[in-house]
């Protein structure tokens, strides 16, 4: 079954930033991209085949950056897939999903 992931803007989500933490007992700094994942909803694709749709909300600044930076978009997409898989114990085959970035 196909899975569609809509990346949407929300001012209710904190903007991306750096975060410090301990990794193997040493302090490291990394990028933090807060997001919120909706439950799936059933839909049909253009061919009329059944599919699942998830909405992933991120801060507008993160959406803007993803639209301008392919590497950042890939990171957001991977993060969204990871969160969906963990939150809903869904095995996402990376060849079975489409990622959409909503600009309005």
C-alpha atoms as one frame of an Amber mdcrd trajectory, in Angstrom:
protein
   0.000   0.000   0.000   1.274   3.478  -0.855   1.883   5.968   1.916   1.719
   9.709   1.354   3.446  12.049   3.799   2.402  15.697   3.757   4.886  18.088
   5.354   2.807  21.029   6.595   3.557  24.334   8.343   2.498  25.081  11.907
   3.414  28.012  14.140   2.511  25.749  17.060   5.718  23.743  16.477   9.022
  25.109  17.775  11.549  26.235  15.147  14.568  24.056  14.380  17.693  24.736
  16.391  20.754  23.149  17.876  20.625  20.803  20.825  23.390  19.579  23.095
  23.446  16.112  24.558  25.667  13.277  25.697  26.645  10.589  23.221  28.934
   7.850  24.545  29.750  10.046  27.568  30.886  13.018  25.494  28.974  16.162
  24.785  27.833  16.672  21.211  25.755  19.268  19.458  23.278  18.494  16.696
  20.320  19.826  14.801  16.916  19.519  16.473  13.819  19.575  14.231  10.629
  19.421  16.332   7.615  17.903  14.582   4.158  16.496  15.173   2.753  13.477
  13.331  -0.962  12.938  12.729  -2.634   9.548  12.863  -2.980   7.987   9.425
  -6.109   8.434   7.384  -7.343   6.282   4.557  -7.565   7.764   1.072  -7.186
   6.799  -2.573  -4.449   7.818  -4.989  -4.981   9.193  -8.510  -5.401   5.661
  -9.839  -8.124   4.923  -7.294  -5.955   2.565  -5.250  -6.164   2.596  -1.458
  -3.430   4.475   0.388  -2.604   5.917   3.805  -1.871   9.590   4.419   0.080
  11.118   7.311   0.480  14.834   8.024   3.761  15.900   9.605   3.745  19.444
  10.997   6.969  21.427  11.314   7.714  25.097  11.920   7.297  27.395   8.864
  11.021  28.253   8.936  11.827  24.552   8.581   9.470  24.218   5.599  11.058
  27.267   3.962  14.534  25.824   4.470  13.455  22.409   3.134  12.182  24.053
  -0.050  15.584  25.675  -0.613  17.949  22.959   0.657  17.635  19.404  -0.732
  19.855  17.940   2.003  17.645  19.491   4.706  14.517  18.211   2.896  16.007
  14.709   2.858  16.710  14.996   6.582  13.133  16.143   7.307  11.768  13.298
   5.170  13.907  10.691   6.946  12.932  12.097  10.328   9.227  12.016   9.398
   9.488   8.390   8.257  11.304   7.425  11.448   8.690   9.117  13.649   5.782
   7.523  11.773   7.390   4.085  11.965   8.105   4.442  15.696   4.826   6.093
  16.709   2.544   3.799  14.738   4.753   0.692  14.554   4.423   0.827  10.787
   7.083  -0.751   8.630   7.659   1.869   5.958   9.246   0.494   2.838  11.114
   3.522   1.485  10.012   2.708  -2.060   6.340   2.801  -1.080   5.948   6.407
   0.068   5.679   9.868  -1.474   6.738  13.021   0.363   4.912  16.294  -0.295
   5.823  19.710   1.083   2.798  21.981   1.439   3.685  25.605   0.824   0.480
  27.327   1.918
